[in-house]
């Protein structure tokens, strides 16, 4: 079954914030472009193998680690919904899913 990939508003905002931070810090978009490729390549794997990620608290929310980022997603019968991207170098208290 083919599922659609949907980015939640939260995930879109997180991705934009991550890219903006690295663009400003590096004065270049090269690293952000590399991150975007990494995110997209891993999401292609998730689309083919939705159970690929690890579950969070035995729920239907899963996550995968991409470099220093944790990408959380939810599986529905017709969609993979990207819920958020979180930089794992932050304090664990800031983790969006408890």
N, CA, C and O atoms as CSV, one atom per row, in Angstrom:
chain,resi,resn,atom,element,x,y,z
A,1,UNK,N,N,0.832,-1.179,0.000
A,1,UNK,CA,C,0.000,0.000,0.000
A,1,UNK,C,C,0.884,1.253,0.000
A,1,UNK,O,O,1.856,1.337,0.750
A,2,UNK,N,N,0.541,2.198,-0.831
A,2,UNK,CA,C,1.290,3.444,-0.915
A,2,UNK,C,C,0.658,4.467,0.019
A,2,UNK,O,O,-0.543,4.728,-0.051
A,3,UNK,N,N,1.469,5.038,0.883
A,3,UNK,CA,C,0.991,6.069,1.805
A,3,UNK,C,C,1.515,7.428,1.358
A,3,UNK,O,O,2.587,7.533,0.763
A,4,UNK,N,N,0.738,8.463,1.658
A,4,UNK,CA,C,1.181,9.829,1.389
A,4,UNK,C,C,2.008,10.320,2.564
A,4,UNK,O,O,1.790,9.910,3.704
A,5,UNK,N,N,2.952,11.196,2.281
A,5,UNK,CA,C,3.753,11.824,3.321
A,5,UNK,C,C,3.184,13.211,3.586
A,5,UNK,O,O,3.063,14.028,2.673
A,6,UNK,N,N,2.836,13.467,4.841
A,6,UNK,CA,C,2.266,14.747,5.253
A,6,UNK,C,C,3.181,15.348,6.328
A,6,UNK,O,O,3.567,14.667,7.278
A,7,UNK,N,N,3.520,16.625,6.164
A,7,UNK,CA,C,4.291,17.348,7.172
A,7,UNK,C,C,3.307,18.166,8.013
A,7,UNK,O,O,2.569,18.990,7.473
A,8,UNK,N,N,3.291,17.945,9.323
A,8,UNK,CA,C,2.458,18.763,10.205
A,8,UNK,C,C,3.020,20.185,10.236
A,8,UNK,O,O,4.170,20.419,9.862
A,9,UNK,N,N,2.201,21.118,10.681
A,9,UNK,CA,C,2.639,22.510,10.795
A,9,UNK,C,C,3.829,22.600,11.760
A,9,UNK,O,O,4.786,23.329,11.502
A,10,UNK,N,N,3.764,21.866,12.858
A,10,UNK,CA,C,4.859,21.860,13.832
A,10,UNK,C,C,6.147,21.381,13.191
A,10,UNK,O,O,7.202,21.982,13.393
A,11,UNK,N,N,6.074,20.307,12.422
A,11,UNK,CA,C,7.265,19.766,11.763
A,11,UNK,C,C,7.809,20.744,10.723
A,11,UNK,O,O,9.023,20.910,10.599
A,12,UNK,N,N,6.917,21.386,9.982
A,12,UNK,CA,C,7.361,22.371,8.993
A,12,UNK,C,C,8.076,23.527,9.677
A,12,UNK,O,O,9.111,23.993,9.201
A,13,UNK,N,N,7.524,23.988,10.794
A,13,UNK,CA,C,8.146,25.089,11.533
A,13,UNK,C,C,9.492,24.675,12.118
A,13,UNK,O,O,10.445,25.454,12.093
A,14,UNK,N,N,9.576,23.456,12.643
A,14,UNK,CA,C,10.841,22.968,13.196
A,14,UNK,C,C,11.899,22.859,12.112
A,14,UNK,O,O,13.044,23.265,12.309
A,15,UNK,N,N,11.514,22.313,10.971
A,15,UNK,CA,C,12.460,22.174,9.858
A,15,UNK,C,C,12.957,23.546,9.406
A,15,UNK,O,O,14.150,23.729,9.165
A,16,UNK,N,N,12.045,24.503,9.293
A,16,UNK,CA,C,12.432,25.850,8.885
A,16,UNK,C,C,13.363,26.485,9.918
A,16,UNK,O,O,14.348,27.126,9.552
A,17,UNK,N,N,13.057,26.311,11.205
A,17,UNK,CA,C,13.910,26.863,12.260
A,17,UNK,C,C,15.309,26.258,12.231
A,17,UNK,O,O,16.305,26.958,12.409
A,18,UNK,N,N,15.368,24.955,12.005
A,18,UNK,CA,C,16.666,24.280,11.920
A,18,UNK,C,C,17.466,24.827,10.742
A,18,UNK,O,O,18.645,25.152,10.882
A,19,UNK,N,N,16.822,24.927,9.588
A,19,UNK,CA,C,17.515,25.443,8.401
A,19,UNK,C,C,17.926,26.899,8.592
A,19,UNK,O,O,19.038,27.277,8.225
A,20,UNK,N,N,17.052,27.715,9.155
A,20,UNK,CA,C,17.390,29.127,9.399
A,20,UNK,C,C,18.587,29.253,10.336
A,20,UNK,O,O,19.486,30.060,10.102
A,21,UNK,N,N,18.591,28.450,11.396
A,21,UNK,CA,C,19.704,28.486,12.347
A,21,UNK,C,C,21.023,28.170,11.654
A,21,UNK,O,O,21.998,28.907,11.800
A,22,UNK,N,N,21.051,27.068,10.895
A,22,UNK,CA,C,22.301,26.667,10.254
A,22,UNK,C,C,22.694,27.606,9.122
A,22,UNK,O,O,23.885,27.817,8.891
A,23,UNK,N,N,21.740,28.169,8.419
A,23,UNK,CA,C,22.058,29.151,7.382
A,23,UNK,C,C,22.718,30.378,7.996
A,23,UNK,O,O,23.694,30.901,7.458
A,24,UNK,N,N,22.180,30.835,9.126
A,24,UNK,CA,C,22.746,32.003,9.801
A,24,UNK,C,C,24.114,31.674,10.399
A,24,UNK,O,O,25.067,32.437,10.244
A,25,UNK,N,N,24.199,30.540,11.078
A,25,UNK,CA,C,25.448,30.169,11.756
A,25,UNK,C,C,26.585,29.954,10.768
A,25,UNK,O,O,27.708,30.393,11.015
A,26,UNK,N,N,26.309,29.284,9.651
A,26,UNK,CA,C,27.353,28.953,8.680
A,26,UNK,C,C,27.484,29.982,7.564
A,26,UNK,O,O,28.402,29.906,6.747
A,27,UNK,N,N,26.573,30.936,7.532
A,27,UNK,CA,C,26.557,31.941,6.449
A,27,UNK,C,C,26.485,31.274,5.076
A,27,UNK,O,O,27.034,31.769,4.091
A,28,UNK,N,N,25.793,30.140,5.043
A,28,UNK,CA,C,25.670,29.365,3.814
A,28,UNK,C,C,24.498,28.405,3.954
A,28,UNK,O,O,24.109,28.041,5.064
A,29,UNK,N,N,23.939,27.998,2.819
A,29,UNK,CA,C,22.836,27.044,2.824
A,29,UNK,C,C,23.308,25.612,2.541
A,29,UNK,O,O,22.484,24.703,2.435
A,30,UNK,N,N,24.578,25.412,2.422
A,30,UNK,CA,C,25.100,24.089,2.052
A,30,UNK,C,C,24.711,23.027,3.082
A,30,UNK,O,O,24.199,21.970,2.713
A,31,UNK,N,N,24.949,23.299,4.373
A,31,UNK,CA,C,24.638,22.303,5.398
A,31,UNK,C,C,23.133,22.045,5.472
A,31,UNK,O,O,22.705,20.901,5.622
A,32,UNK,N,N,22.333,23.105,5.367
A,32,UNK,CA,C,20.872,22.943,5.390
A,32,UNK,C,C,20.401,22.079,4.229
A,32,UNK,O,O,19.510,21.247,4.394
A,33,UNK,N,N,20.989,22.270,3.068
A,33,UNK,CA,C,20.631,21.446,1.910
A,33,UNK,C,C,20.988,19.988,2.154
A,33,UNK,O,O,20.226,19.091,1.796
A,34,UNK,N,N,22.142,19.751,2.761
A,34,UNK,CA,C,22.538,18.373,3.085
A,34,UNK,C,C,21.567,17.746,4.089
A,34,UNK,O,O,21.191,16.581,3.958
A,35,UNK,N,N,21.167,18.533,5.093
A,35,UNK,CA,C,20.191,18.026,6.061
A,35,UNK,C,C,18.869,17.700,5.388
A,35,UNK,O,O,18.255,16.674,5.683
A,36,UNK,N,N,18.434,18.559,4.496
A,36,UNK,CA,C,17.178,18.330,3.793
A,36,UNK,C,C,17.229,17.032,2.990
A,36,UNK,O,O,16.263,16.269,2.976
A,37,UNK,N,N,18.345,16.785,2.329
A,37,UNK,CA,C,18.522,15.530,1.584
A,37,UNK,C,C,18.466,14.338,2.542
A,37,UNK,O,O,17.824,13.330,2.247
A,38,UNK,N,N,19.145,14.459,3.694
A,38,UNK,CA,C,19.124,13.374,4.684
A,38,UNK,C,C,17.702,13.098,5.175
A,38,UNK,O,O,17.277,11.945,5.256
A,39,UNK,N,N,16.975,14.163,5.499
A,39,UNK,CA,C,15.596,13.987,5.961
A,39,UNK,C,C,14.768,13.278,4.890
A,39,UNK,O,O,14.051,12.322,5.186
A,40,UNK,N,N,14.866,13.744,3.659
A,40,UNK,CA,C,14.062,13.175,2.569
A,40,UNK,C,C,14.434,11.731,2.264
A,40,UNK,O,O,13.551,10.910,2.015
A,41,UNK,N,N,15.727,11.404,2.279
A,41,UNK,CA,C,16.155,10.022,2.024
A,41,UNK,C,C,15.608,9.078,3.089
A,41,UNK,O,O,15.144,7.981,2.778
A,42,UNK,N,N,15.665,9.511,4.340
A,42,UNK,CA,C,15.170,8.659,5.423
A,42,UNK,C,C,13.659,8.540,5.393
A,42,UNK,O,O,13.116,7.490,5.733
A,43,UNK,N,N,12.977,9.594,4.994
A,43,UNK,CA,C,11.514,9.514,4.890
A,43,UNK,C,C,11.079,8.606,3.749
A,43,UNK,O,O,10.008,8.003,3.819
A,44,UNK,N,N,11.890,8.498,2.699
A,44,UNK,CA,C,11.578,7.542,1.635
A,44,UNK,C,C,11.622,6.117,2.177
A,44,UNK,O,O,10.807,5.276,1.798
A,45,UNK,N,N,12.571,5.855,3.059
A,45,UNK,CA,C,12.657,4.536,3.689
A,45,UNK,C,C,11.421,4.296,4.558
A,45,UNK,O,O,10.834,3.215,4.529
A,46,UNK,N,N,11.033,5.314,5.332
A,46,UNK,CA,C,9.854,5.194,6.194
A,46,UNK,C,C,8.595,4.950,5.367
A,46,UNK,O,O,7.727,4.178,5.775
A,47,UNK,N,N,8.490,5.597,4.214
A,47,UNK,CA,C,7.318,5.372,3.363
A,47,UNK,C,C,7.241,3.925,2.887
A,47,UNK,O,O,6.154,3.356,2.780
A,48,UNK,N,N,8.404,3.330,2.602
A,48,UNK,CA,C,8.417,1.933,2.163
A,48,UNK,C,C,8.270,0.971,3.330
A,48,UNK,O,O,7.631,-0.074,3.209
A,49,UNK,N,N,8.871,1.335,4.472
A,49,UNK,CA,C,8.878,0.470,5.654
A,49,UNK,C,C,8.416,1.274,6.874
A,49,UNK,O,O,9.246,1.675,7.690
A,50,UNK,N,N,7.119,1.514,7.013
A,50,UNK,CA,C,6.627,2.389,8.085
A,50,UNK,C,C,6.989,1.931,9.494
A,50,UNK,O,O,7.116,2.756,10.399
A,51,UNK,N,N,7.154,0.646,9.688
A,51,UNK,CA,C,7.490,0.132,11.016
A,51,UNK,C,C,8.982,0.227,11.318
A,51,UNK,O,O,9.450,-0.289,12.332
A,52,UNK,N,N,9.720,0.886,10.439
A,52,UNK,CA,C,11.173,1.035,10.536
A,52,UNK,C,C,11.600,1.695,11.845
A,52,UNK,O,O,12.597,1.287,12.440
A,53,UNK,N,N,10.863,2.704,12.301
A,53,UNK,CA,C,11.250,3.480,13.475
A,53,UNK,C,C,10.944,2.781,14.781
A,53,UNK,O,O,10.312,1.725,14.813
A,54,UNK,N,N,11.406,3.397,15.859
A,54,UNK,CA,C,11.141,2.907,17.212
A,54,UNK,C,C,9.889,3.578,17.757
A,54,UNK,O,O,9.636,4.749,17.476
A,55,UNK,N,N,9.104,2.838,18.537
A,55,UNK,CA,C,7.885,3.395,19.134
A,55,UNK,C,C,8.216,4.258,20.339
A,55,UNK,O,O,9.202,4.027,21.039
A,56,UNK,N,N,7.373,5.252,20.565
A,56,UNK,CA,C,7.474,6.083,21.755
A,56,UNK,C,C,6.368,5.648,22.703
A,56,UNK,O,O,5.185,5.797,22.398
A,57,UNK,N,N,6.756,5.111,23.848
A,57,UNK,CA,C,5.799,4.682,24.882
A,57,UNK,C,C,4.703,3.773,24.339
A,57,UNK,O,O,3.535,3.941,24.690
A,58,UNK,N,N,5.056,2.823,23.498
A,58,UNK,CA,C,4.111,1.853,22.937
A,58,UNK,C,C,2.903,2.508,22.266
A,58,UNK,O,O,1.809,1.945,22.277
A,59,UNK,N,N,3.091,3.663,21.697
A,59,UNK,CA,C,1.991,4.340,20.998
A,59,UNK,C,C,2.162,4.160,19.497
A,59,UNK,O,O,3.062,3.451,19.047
A,60,UNK,N,N,1.302,4.801,18.732
A,60,UNK,CA,C,1.418,4.726,17.275
A,60,UNK,C,C,2.385,5.780,16.734
A,60,UNK,O,O,2.516,5.951,15.522
A,61,UNK,N,N,3.054,6.478,17.637
A,61,UNK,CA,C,4.070,7.460,17.243
A,61,UNK,C,C,5.429,6.778,17.251
A,61,UNK,O,O,5.798,6.101,18.211
A,62,UNK,N,N,6.161,6.968,16.166
A,62,UNK,CA,C,7.487,6.364,16.028
A,62,UNK,C,C,8.510,7.454,15.776
A,62,UNK,O,O,8.154,8.584,15.444
A,63,UNK,N,N,9.789,7.114,15.932
A,63,UNK,CA,C,10.844,8.071,15.645
A,63,UNK,C,C,12.018,7.380,14.971
A,63,UNK,O,O,12.234,6.179,15.130
A,64,UNK,N,N,12.772,8.172,14.213
A,64,UNK,CA,C,14.038,7.726,13.653
A,64,UNK,C,C,15.073,8.804,13.959
A,64,UNK,O,O,14.748,9.988,14.045
A,65,UNK,N,N,16.312,8.379,14.121
A,65,UNK,CA,C,17.416,9.309,14.362
A,65,UNK,C,C,18.107,9.557,13.027
A,65,UNK,O,O,18.483,8.625,12.316
A,66,UNK,N,N,18.264,10.838,12.707
A,66,UNK,CA,C,18.944,11.257,11.484
A,66,UNK,C,C,20.014,12.249,11.906
A,66,UNK,O,O,19.704,13.383,12.272
A,67,UNK,N,N,21.261,11.830,11.857
A,67,UNK,CA,C,22.374,12.665,12.315
A,67,UNK,C,C,22.115,13.026,13.774
A,67,UNK,O,O,22.058,12.129,14.616
A,68,UNK,N,N,21.957,14.303,14.102
A,68,UNK,CA,C,21.682,14.729,15.479
A,68,UNK,C,C,20.223,15.085,15.678
A,68,UNK,O,O,19.886,15.811,16.613
A,69,UNK,N,N,19.358,14.589,14.819
A,69,UNK,CA,C,17.957,14.972,14.864
A,69,UNK,C,C,17.069,13.748,15.030
A,69,UNK,O,O,17.346,12.678,14.487
A,70,UNK,N,N,16.011,13.927,15.784
A,70,UNK,CA,C,15.017,12.876,15.958
A,70,UNK,C,C,13.759,13.309,15.214
A,70,UNK,O,O,13.168,14.344,15.521
A,71,UNK,N,N,13.365,12.519,14.249
A,71,UNK,CA,C,12.185,12.808,13.453
A,71,UNK,C,C,11.064,11.895,13.933
A,71,UNK,O,O,11.184,10.672,13.866
A,72,UNK,N,N,9.978,12.486,14.416
A,72,UNK,CA,C,8.851,11.693,14.905
A,72,UNK,C,C,7.738,11.694,13.865
A,72,UNK,O,O,7.499,12.693,13.186
A,73,UNK,N,N,7.070,10.561,13.757
A,73,UNK,CA,C,5.998,10.426,12.776
A,73,UNK,C,C,4.924,9.480,13.293
A,73,UNK,O,O,5.144,8.672,14.195
A,74,UNK,N,N,3.768,9.614,12.687
A,74,UNK,CA,C,2.622,8.782,13.032
A,74,UNK,C,C,2.174,8.042,11.781
A,74,UNK,O,O,2.135,8.611,10.690
A,75,UNK,N,N,1.840,6.779,11.947
A,75,UNK,CA,C,1.388,5.950,10.827
A,75,UNK,C,C,-0.137,5.856,10.860
A,75,UNK,O,O,-0.727,5.507,11.882
A,76,UNK,N,N,-0.763,6.173,9.729
A,76,UNK,CA,C,-2.200,5.940,9.559
A,76,UNK,C,C,-2.340,4.991,8.366
A,76,UNK,O,O,-1.356,4.742,7.669
A,77,UNK,N,N,-3.519,4.465,8.119
A,77,UNK,CA,C,-3.671,3.548,6.986
A,77,UNK,C,C,-3.304,4.159,5.628
A,77,UNK,O,O,-2.887,3.440,4.720
A,78,UNK,N,N,-3.456,5.467,5.487
A,78,UNK,CA,C,-3.208,6.095,4.183
A,78,UNK,C,C,-2.074,7.114,4.185
A,78,UNK,O,O,-1.679,7.602,3.125
A,79,UNK,N,N,-1.541,7.444,5.379
A,79,UNK,CA,C,-0.545,8.518,5.454
A,79,UNK,C,C,0.553,8.211,6.466
A,79,UNK,O,O,0.373,7.431,7.401
A,80,UNK,N,N,1.678,8.845,6.244
A,80,UNK,CA,C,2.731,8.964,7.245
A,80,UNK,C,C,2.764,10.450,7.577
A,80,UNK,O,O,3.041,11.272,6.704
A,81,UNK,N,N,2.486,10.798,8.818
A,81,UNK,CA,C,2.439,12.195,9.220
A,81,UNK,C,C,3.692,12.516,10.027
A,81,UNK,O,O,3.896,11.968,11.110
A,82,UNK,N,N,4.527,13.404,9.500
A,82,UNK,CA,C,5.717,13.846,10.216
A,82,UNK,C,C,5.245,14.826,11.277
A,82,UNK,O,O,4.679,15.872,10.957
A,83,UNK,N,N,5.478,14.487,12.542
A,83,UNK,CA,C,4.977,15.298,13.644
A,83,UNK,C,C,5.951,16.387,14.063
A,83,UNK,O,O,5.542,17.514,14.339
A,84,UNK,N,N,7.240,16.059,14.112
A,84,UNK,CA,C,8.220,17.047,14.559
A,84,UNK,C,C,9.631,16.564,14.244
A,84,UNK,O,O,9.875,15.374,14.044
A,85,UNK,N,N,10.538,17.513,14.206
A,85,UNK,CA,C,11.971,17.219,14.121
A,85,UNK,C,C,12.598,17.898,15.329
A,85,UNK,O,O,12.400,19.091,15.559
A,86,UNK,N,N,13.351,17.130,16.089
A,86,UNK,CA,C,13.923,17.644,17.333
A,86,UNK,C,C,15.425,17.429,17.327
A,86,UNK,O,O,15.898,16.336,17.014
A,87,UNK,N,N,16.167,18.456,17.668
A,87,UNK,CA,C,17.626,18.366,17.754
A,87,UNK,C,C,17.977,17.671,19.060
A,87,UNK,O,O,17.677,18.200,20.131
A,88,UNK,N,N,18.599,16.512,19.003
A,88,UNK,CA,C,18.879,15.718,20.198
A,88,UNK,C,C,19.975,16.318,21.073
A,88,UNK,O,O,20.231,15.820,22.169
A,89,UNK,N,N,20.618,17.375,20.605
A,89,UNK,CA,C,21.639,18.031,21.419
A,89,UNK,C,C,21.022,19.010,22.404
A,89,UNK,O,O,21.733,19.603,23.215
A,90,UNK,N,N,19.709,19.187,22.344
A,90,UNK,CA,C,19.026,20.043,23.305
A,90,UNK,C,C,18.875,19.299,24.630
A,90,UNK,O,O,19.146,18.102,24.722
A,91,UNK,N,N,18.443,20.022,25.636
A,91,UNK,CA,C,18.177,19.394,26.923
A,91,UNK,C,C,17.016,18.408,26.774
A,91,UNK,O,O,16.036,18.713,26.095
A,92,UNK,N,N,17.110,17.248,27.389
A,92,UNK,CA,C,16.035,16.251,27.270
A,92,UNK,C,C,14.677,16.766,27.767
A,92,UNK,O,O,13.634,16.272,27.340
A,93,UNK,N,N,14.689,17.753,28.665
A,93,UNK,CA,C,13.436,18.327,29.155
A,93,UNK,C,C,12.626,18.949,28.032
A,93,UNK,O,O,11.405,19.061,28.140
A,94,UNK,N,N,13.292,19.358,26.946
A,94,UNK,CA,C,12.613,20.009,25.832
A,94,UNK,C,C,12.023,19.015,24.830
A,94,UNK,O,O,11.410,19.425,23.844
A,95,UNK,N,N,12.200,17.720,25.072
A,95,UNK,CA,C,11.698,16.713,24.131
A,95,UNK,C,C,10.191,16.847,24.016
A,95,UNK,O,O,9.490,16.849,25.027
A,96,UNK,N,N,9.675,16.961,22.770
A,96,UNK,CA,C,8.249,17.266,22.579
A,96,UNK,C,C,7.284,16.143,22.984
A,96,UNK,O,O,6.122,16.425,23.277
A,97,UNK,N,N,7.726,14.893,23.009
A,97,UNK,CA,C,6.838,13.771,23.362
A,97,UNK,C,C,7.347,13.120,24.627
A,97,UNK,O,O,8.502,12.701,24.701
A,98,UNK,N,N,6.497,13.037,25.605
A,98,UNK,CA,C,6.894,12.444,26.899
A,98,UNK,C,C,6.400,11.024,26.985
A,98,UNK,O,O,6.628,10.351,27.990
